[in-house]
């Protein structure tokens, strides 16, 4: 097992970056430092993840910090999303910084909150203690809430308060679930801090009180499921995603939802072991997954705002991940691959939608026609991102959804396969119905497109290429990472 010396550094380094960012004197310097600092933290996270996949789990601080295959995989996904969004922030806020709408004081607040949110998400992933993990999730709520209204508009303030209230209540419900988990350890003879250490709970899971751990799992699914955007607890998500600046929307959809769902996935193996692997916990995830897919499909049809459309798409994809994990086996592997595909595709889509919104002066899809002519790079980015998200072959999401469908059919769960196919088909048609007129229709441009340099093209071409490759071939290192992470959830490649 690794000695885990990198784990405290992963938590401390973003805190240090937050302190530095609030001392800078210009908005341009803050944005560039956000990008540079994020890349450094991401590189460190990549080294730590590689070490885990090569040498095994890492423990630190007397077992309070843990990085295993499941958390390392999420760490890599988080690093990619944050890196793309931080680099894009230089482009997104460039015009606002030039005309002083994005003032140095506002930029410093943005930088501090950016790295603060990153710290909280890293803490969630490296926490071996369920209580500390809960603190990390609560911190993400408090910090990202103020990023939603970095531009103080009535819509942004309303979205912030809705997000803050709903997710705070959800996290409070999750805290009750943690208390039930702690109560379940009485029969296992655990005492003190060991009652909340995931590794101790895993080792003694067979002796946990099934009644208490079932109750705890229900509370945790409701609480963390609210933050993850699972239906019917998703009501905050469309407002927050649509009102936040696009770099923040990308982080919200690309990884914040994953971080909350990760907390549920952490508890699932404990529930399954304590209940004799009856599939009780997995059935709950299957039900919520299917409900999220259907609810998102219905709302996607009537959307007019492109960012709200992408937000409801996030509800659908969180449902697909929950469904895959709930099916188990190859479904767990597919769910983790789907998580990566969704994070890349959704980040690219939100970045493109944000820049197009600046060009058109609106996110109303009926006013954003001809986006391929107006801005070839961002128009193509949004179109390709949407094609990825609806599962067009041969992109990665087509492969992961096919694997989830196969997992359902192999288990002879034909009714689940039928609902899943119905939901994703409605989403497929509904989103194309909106996006085709945007690509080739007529629209009214409100601002100059500016010059799209190397960074703009890289933010589109690199993720598209990765998604295309992953739809055709899974490299051996990723194959190994998926297998190890799915093994913790009870899946196998």
C-alpha positions in Angstrom: 0.0 0.0 0.0 1.2 3.6 -0.8 2.3 5.8 2.1 0.0 8.5 0.9 2.4 11.5 1.4 0.7 13.2 -1.6 -2.8 13.2 -0.1 -2.3 16.1 2.4 -0.6 18.1 -0.4 -3.6 17.6 -2.6 -5.8 19.3 0.0 -3.3 22.0 1.0 -2.2 23.1 -2.4 -5.6 24.5 -3.6 -5.9 26.3 -0.3 -2.5 27.9 -0.9 -3.6 28.9 -4.4 -6.8 30.5 -3.0 -4.6 32.6 -0.7 -2.4 33.7 -3.6 -5.3 34.5 -5.9 -6.8 37.0 -3.5 -3.6 39.0 -3.4 -3.3 39.7 -7.2 -4.0 43.1 -8.5 -5.6 42.6 -11.9 -8.4 40.5 -13.2 -6.2 39.1 -16.0 -3.6 38.0 -13.5 -6.2 36.2 -11.4 -7.6 34.4 -14.4 -4.2 33.3 -15.6 -3.2 32.2 -12.1 -6.5 30.2 -11.8 -5.5 28.3 -14.9 -1.9 27.8 -13.9 -2.7 26.8 -10.3 -5.4 24.4 -11.5 -3.0 22.7 -13.9 -0.5 22.3 -11.1 -3.0 20.7 -8.8 -4.3 18.5 -11.6 -0.8 17.3 -12.4 -0.3 16.4 -8.7 -3.7 14.6 -8.7 -2.6 12.7 -11.8 0.6 11.5 -10.2 -1.3 10.4 -7.1 -3.9 8.6 -9.2 -1.2 6.9 -11.3 0.5 5.7 -8.1 -2.8 4.2 -6.8 -3.5 2.3 -10.0 0.2 1.1 -10.1 0.9 0.3 -6.5 -2.5 0.2 -4.7 -4.5 2.4 -2.3 -2.8 5.2 -0.4 -3.6 6.0 3.3 -2.4 9.1 5.2 -2.9 11.0 8.4 -3.5 7.8 10.5 -6.1 6.5 8.0 -8.2 9.6 7.8 -7.3 10.2 4.2 -7.7 7.5 1.6 -7.1 7.4 -2.2 -8.1 4.1 -3.8 -9.1 3.1 -7.3 -12.6 4.6 -7.1 -11.6 7.9 -5.7 -8.5 8.1 -7.9 -10.6 7.6 -11.0 -12.9 10.5 -9.9 -9.8 12.6 -9.1 -8.7 12.3 -12.7 -12.1 13.2 -14.0 -12.2 16.2 -11.7 -8.8 17.4 -12.8 -9.8 17.3 -16.5 -13.0 19.3 -15.9 -11.3 21.9 -13.7 -8.4 22.3 -16.1 -10.6 22.8 -19.2 -12.9 25.2 -17.3 -10.0 27.2 -15.8 -8.3 27.7 -19.2 -11.6 28.6 -20.7 -12.2 31.2 -18.0 -9.3 33.3 -19.6 -11.3 33.5 -22.8 -14.8 33.9 -21.2 -14.0 36.8 -18.9 -11.5 38.5 -21.3 -13.9 41.0 -22.8 -15.5 41.7 -19.4 -12.1 42.3 -17.8 -11.2 44.7 -20.7 -14.3 46.9 -20.1 -14.1 46.6 -16.3 -17.3 44.6 -15.9 -15.1 41.9 -14.3 -13.2 44.1 -11.9 -10.1 43.1 -10.0 -12.0 42.8 -6.8 -14.6 40.6 -8.4 -11.8 38.5 -10.0 -10.1 38.0 -6.6 -13.4 36.8 -5.1 -13.8 34.5 -8.1 -10.3 33.1 -7.7 -10.6 32.5 -4.0 -14.0 30.7 -4.4 -12.7 28.7 -7.4 -9.8 27.2 -5.5 -12.0 26.9 -2.4 -14.5 24.8 -4.3 -11.6 22.7 -5.7 -10.3 22.1 -2.2 -13.7 21.0 -1.0 -14.1 18.5 -3.9 -10.6 17.1 -3.3 -11.5 16.7 0.4 -14.6 14.7 -0.6 -12.5 12.3 -2.7 -9.7 11.7 -0.3 -11.7 11.4 2.9 -11.7 8.0 4.5 -13.9 9.4 7.3 -17.6 9.7 6.3 -18.0 12.7 8.5 -15.2 14.6 6.9 -16.6 13.6 3.5 -19.9 15.2 4.5 -18.1 18.4 5.6 -16.5 18.5 2.1 -19.8 18.2 0.4 -21.3 20.9 2.6 -18.3 23.1 1.8 -18.9 22.7 -1.9 -22.5 23.9 -1.4 -21.4 27.1 0.5 -18.5 28.0 -1.9 -20.1 27.2 -5.2 -23.3 29.1 -4.2 -21.5 32.4 -4.4 -19.9 31.5 -7.7 -23.4 31.2 -9.2 -24.0 34.9 -8.5 -20.5 36.2 -9.3 -22.5 38.5 -11.6 -25.2 39.9 -9.3 -28.4 39.7 -11.3 -32.0 38.9 -10.0 -32.0 35.6 -11.8 -28.6 34.6 -10.4 -29.5 35.6 -6.9 -32.7 33.6 -7.1 -30.8 30.6 -8.5 -28.2 30.9 -5.7 -30.8 30.9 -2.9 -32.7 28.0 -4.4 -29.5 26.0 -4.8 -28.3 26.9 -1.3 -31.6 26.1 0.4 -32.3 22.8 -1.4 -28.8 21.4 -1.2 -28.3 22.5 2.4 -31.5 20.6 3.3 -30.3 17.7 1.3 -26.9 17.7 3.0 -28.6 17.9 6.4 -30.7 14.8 5.5 -27.4 13.1 4.5 -26.1 13.9 8.0 -28.9 11.9 9.5 -27.9 9.0 7.2 -24.4 9.1 8.6 -25.7 8.9 12.1 -27.6 5.8 11.2 -24.4 4.3 9.6 -22.6 5.0 12.8 -25.4 3.4 14.8 -25.1 0.3 12.7 -21.6 -0.4 13.9 -22.7 -1.2 17.5 -23.2 -4.9 16.6 -19.7 -5.0 15.0 -18.0 -3.8 18.2 -16.5 -0.6 16.6 -15.8 2.4 18.8 -14.6 6.0 18.5 -13.4 7.3 15.1 -13.5 3.8 13.6 -17.3 4.0 13.4 -17.0 6.4 10.5 -13.8 5.2 8.8 -14.8 3.7 5.5 -12.0 1.1 5.5 -13.1 -0.1 9.0 -16.7 -0.2 7.9 -15.7 -2.2 4.8 -13.7 -4.7 6.8 -16.6 -5.2 9.3 -19.5 -4.8 6.9 -20.8 -8.3 7.4 -21.4 -7.5 11.1 -23.2 -4.2 10.6 -26.8 -3.8 11.7 -28.8 -4.3 8.5 -31.8 -2.2 9.7 -29.7 0.8 10.6 -27.5 0.7 7.5 -30.6 0.4 5.3 -32.1 3.5 7.0 -28.8 5.3 6.6 -28.5 4.5 2.9 -32.0 5.8 2.2 -31.2 9.1 4.0 -27.9 9.4 2.2 -29.4 8.7 -1.2 -32.0 11.4 -0.7 -29.5 13.9 0.8 -26.6 13.4 -1.6 -29.0 12.6 -4.4 -30.3 16.1 -4.1 -26.8 17.5 -4.7 -26.2 15.0 -7.5 -29.4 16.2 -9.4 -31.2 12.9 -9.3 -35.0 13.2 -9.8 -37.2 14.1 -8.1 -34.7 16.1 -6.0 -33.2 17.9 -9.0 -35.3 21.2 -9.0 -32.4 23.5 -8.1 -30.2 22.2 -11.0 -31.7 23.9 -14.1 -31.7 27.4 -12.5 -28.2 27.1 -11.1 -26.6 25.8 -14.3 -28.3 28.3 -16.5 -27.5 31.4 -14.3 -23.9 30.6 -13.4 -21.1 31.8 -15.6 -20.2 29.1 -18.1 -16.9 28.0 -16.5 -18.9 27.4 -13.3 -21.7 25.7 -15.1 -19.1 23.3 -16.6 -17.7 22.5 -13.2 -21.2 22.0 -11.8 -22.3 19.6 -14.5 -18.9 18.1 -15.3 -17.9 17.2 -11.8 -19.9 18.6 -8.8 -22.7 16.2 -9.6 -20.2 13.4 -9.8 -18.8 14.3 -6.4 -22.2 14.0 -4.7 -23.0 10.7 -6.5 -19.5 9.5 -5.5 -20.6 9.7 -1.8 -23.5 7.4 -2.5 -21.3 5.0 -4.4 -19.0 4.9 -1.4 -21.8 3.5 0.8 -23.2 1.1 -1.7 -20.6 -1.7 -1.1 -21.2 -1.5 2.7 -25.0 -1.8 2.2 -24.6 -4.8 -0.1 -22.3 -6.6 2.2 -24.4 -5.9 5.3 -27.6 -7.1 3.6 -26.0 -10.3 2.2 -25.6 -8.9 -1.4 -29.4 -9.1 -2.0 -29.3 -6.1 -4.3 -31.4 -4.0 -2.0 -29.3 -0.9 -2.4 -28.8 -1.4 -6.1 -32.6 -1.6 -6.7 -32.9 1.9 -5.2 -30.3 3.3 -7.6 -32.0 1.5 -10.6 -35.4 3.1 -9.6 -33.9 6.6 -9.2 -31.9 6.2 -12.4 -34.9 5.4 -14.5 -36.9 8.1 -12.9 -34.2 10.7 -13.6 -33.9 9.6 -17.3 -37.7 9.9 -17.9 -38.1 13.2 -16.0 -35.2 14.7 -17.9 -36.6 13.5 -21.2 -40.0 15.1 -20.6 -38.5 18.5 -19.7 -35.9 18.5 -22.5 -38.7 18.6 -25.1 -40.0 22.0 -24.0 -36.8 23.9 -23.3 -35.9 27.2 -24.9 -32.7 28.1 -23.1 -29.7 26.2 -24.2 -28.0 26.1 -20.8 -31.2 24.8 -19.2 -31.4 22.2 -21.9 -27.9 21.1 -21.0 -28.8 21.1 -17.3 -31.7 18.7 -17.9 -29.3 16.6 -19.9 -27.2 16.4 -16.7 -30.2 15.0 -14.8 -30.5 12.3 -17.5 -26.9 11.4 -17.4 -26.7 11.2 -13.6 -29.7 8.8 -14.0 -27.8 6.7 -16.5 -24.8 6.4 -14.2 -27.0 5.5 -11.2 -28.8 2.9 -13.4 -25.5 1.3 -14.6 -24.2 1.0 -11.0 -27.5 -0.3 -9.9 -27.4 -3.1 -12.5 -23.9 -4.1 -11.3 -21.3 -6.2 -13.0 -20.5 -4.8 -16.4 -23.1 -2.1 -15.7 -20.8 -0.6 -13.0 -17.9 -0.5 -15.5 -20.2 1.2 -18.1 -21.4 3.7 -15.5 -17.8 4.8 -14.7 -17.0 5.1 -18.5 -20.2 7.0 -18.9 -19.2 9.4 -16.2 -16.0 10.3 -18.0 -17.8 10.7 -21.3 -20.5 12.9 -19.8 -18.0 15.1 -18.0 -15.9 15.7 -21.2 -19.0 16.2 -23.4 -20.9 18.4 -21.0 -17.9 20.5 -20.2 -17.2 21.1 -23.8 -20.9 21.9 -24.4 -21.2 24.4 -21.6 -18.0 26.2 -22.7 -19.3 26.5 -26.2 -22.8 27.6 -25.1 -21.3 30.3 -22.9 -19.2 31.8 -25.6 -22.1 31.6 -28.1 -24.3 33.3 -25.5 -21.9 36.2 -25.4 -21.9 36.4 -29.2 -25.7 36.3 -29.5 -26.4 38.2 -26.3 -28.8 35.5 -25.3 -29.1 31.8 -24.5 -32.5 31.6 -26.2 -32.1 28.8 -28.7 -34.6 30.4 -31.1 -32.3 33.4 -31.4 -29.0 31.5 -31.8 -29.5 30.3 -35.4 -26.6 29.8 -37.8 -24.0 29.2 -35.0 -21.7 27.2 -37.4 -21.4 30.3 -39.6 -21.2 32.8 -36.8 -18.5 31.0 -34.9 -17.1 27.8 -36.5 -15.1 26.8 -33.4 -17.8 27.3 -30.7 -20.7 26.4 -33.0 -19.0 23.1 -33.9 -18.1 22.6 -30.2 -21.8 22.8 -29.1 -23.0 20.7 -32.0 -20.4 18.0 -31.4 -20.9 18.2 -27.7 -24.6 17.6 -28.1 -24.0 14.7 -30.5 -21.7 13.1 -27.9 -24.3 13.6 -25.1 -27.2 12.1 -27.0 -25.1 9.0 -27.6 -24.4 9.2 -31.3 -22.0 6.5 -32.5 -19.1 6.1 -32.4 -18.5 8.4 -29.4 -17.8 7.1 -25.9 -21.3 7.6 -24.6 -22.8 5.4 -27.3 -20.5 2.6 -26.0 -21.3 3.1 -22.4 -25.1 3.2 -23.0 -24.8 0.1 -25.1 -23.0 -1.7 -22.3 -25.7 -0.6 -19.8 -28.4 -1.9 -22.1 -26.5 -5.2 -22.5 -26.2 -5.4 -18.7 -30.0 -5.1 -18.4 -30.7 -7.6 -21.1 -28.2 -10.1 -19.8 -30.0 -10.0 -16.4 -33.3 -10.5 -18.3 -34.6 -7.2 -17.0 -36.4 -6.4 -20.2 -38.7 -3.8 -18.6 -35.7 -1.8 -17.4 -34.2 -2.0 -20.8 -37.4 -0.8 -22.4 -37.8 2.2 -20.1 -34.1 3.0 -20.6 -34.4 2.9 -24.4 -37.6 4.9 -24.3 -36.0 7.7 -22.2 -32.8 8.0 -24.2 -34.7 7.9 -27.5 -36.9 10.8 -26.4 -33.8 12.8 -25.3 -32.1 12.0 -28.6 -35.0 13.3 -30.7 -35.8 16.2 -28.3 -32.3 17.6 -28.3 -31.8 17.3 -32.0 -35.1 19.1 -32.6 -33.6 22.1 -30.7 -30.0 22.0 -32.0 -30.5 21.5 -35.7 -32.1 24.9 -36.2 -29.3 26.4 -34.1 -26.7 24.9 -36.4 -28.1 25.9 -39.7 -30.9 28.4 -39.1 -30.9 32.2 -38.9 -30.0 34.3 -35.9 -29.1 37.8 -34.8 -25.5 38.4 -33.6 -25.1 41.0 -30.8 -21.4 41.1 -30.3 -18.2 40.4 -32.2 -17.0 36.9 -32.4 -13.4 37.9 -31.6 -10.4 35.9 -32.7 -10.4 32.2 -31.9 -6.8 31.1 -31.3 -5.1 27.9 -30.4 -6.7 27.6 -26.9 -10.2 27.9 -28.3 -9.6 25.1 -30.8 -7.8 22.9 -28.3 -10.7 23.1 -25.8 -12.9 21.6 -28.5 -10.7 19.3 -30.6 -8.9 17.5 -27.8 -12.0 16.3 -25.9 -13.8 15.4 -29.2 -10.8 13.3 -30.2 -10.6 11.6 -26.8 -14.4 10.8 -26.9 -14.1 9.5 -30.4 -11.2 7.2 -29.5 -12.9 5.9 -26.4 -15.9 5.0 -28.4 -13.7 2.8 -30.6 -11.0 1.6 -28.3 -10.3 1.6 -24.6 -6.6 1.9 -23.8 -5.0 -0.5 -21.4 -4.4 2.0 -18.6 -8.0 3.2 -18.7 -9.2 -0.4 -18.9 -7.2 -1.2 -15.8 -8.5 1.9 -14.0 -12.1 1.1 -14.8 -11.7 -2.5 -13.7 -10.2 -1.6 -10.4 -12.7 1.2 -9.6 -15.7 -1.0 -10.7 -14.3 -3.8 -8.5 -14.9 -1.7 -5.4 -18.5 -1.2 -6.5 -18.9 -4.9 -7.2 -18.5 -4.7 -11.0 -16.1 -6.6 -13.3 -14.7 -6.0 -16.8 
